[in-house]
Amino acid sequence: MATTGALKFLDELRAEFPSAILELFSIPGLGSKKIKALYEQLKVSSIADLQAACESGRVAELPGFGETTQTKICNAIANRAKHAGSFQFGEIAAEAEQLRRDLAAHNDALQVSVAGSFRRRKEIVRDLDFIVASKSPDAITEFFCAHQFVEGLIARGPTKTSVRLKSGIQCDLRVVMNAEYLAAGP
């Protein structure tokens, strides 16, 4: 690969699946098993294909999907289109700093920092990343999800939560133990 810029095995793998299929992973609630089912049974290989399959009702008919999942996928696609793009650093700086201060003021927060492109002061920011050290991750996560800036929940797990702020930017929170804080990337 270093001498030719190509690798036969990699080229064969890329030829197996349409390149646009990888964008399906950006839709909340879709993992590899569901994407595989959509691709194999409905020939869905892009977000446009997925939207068409949802609008025609074909997704709800697949085993393991149903009407509720189809509706959630439609909403996720609509939100993705509505909030696609990037934000200038100055447009979101005050909001990010206020959210950082609010998280830091929480009784269960031991350490709080902004990470990612905002911390690096990039001119264009696609999302906000916060890292919080706490012995009570559930309390921090609940506070974060209920914050006045939050428009809606995208995904929530034991240590990472993603929300959409009212300004339109995605905001991710990682809650770690104090000993893990430096390794988490502040």
C-alpha angles and dihedrals in degrees: 000000000000093000102037104024090232137086119198095214092050092047090052091050091049091050091056094068134030111256093233091063090081091066088067088074088069090067110094112241095026116110131169095279094053093043089051091051092048091049097045099041104031102021090238107166103155141031089258089055090048093051091050091049091050093047091051092049095241095123093059089056094060118100110259095020117073133163095301094054091045091052091048090051091050090050092047091051091049092049091047091054092043093051101033116131140046139285132228114244092241093052094061103026096098093046092048093048093048091050090049091050092048092051091046090051092057111110093230095051113102098174131003132188141164113236138183127037093342092057089048088052094235114181091231119045122188097184142357121244124198128185119198128184112212143149088217107053094166092057092050092046092049091050091048094049092049095047116130091241093058117102099177147343118257101177138342129198137160095277107009130054128179124199137171114237122218088251088063100250122125114241124199126198125196117190115196139167116268092252090056096047100096093045090051090071114256 
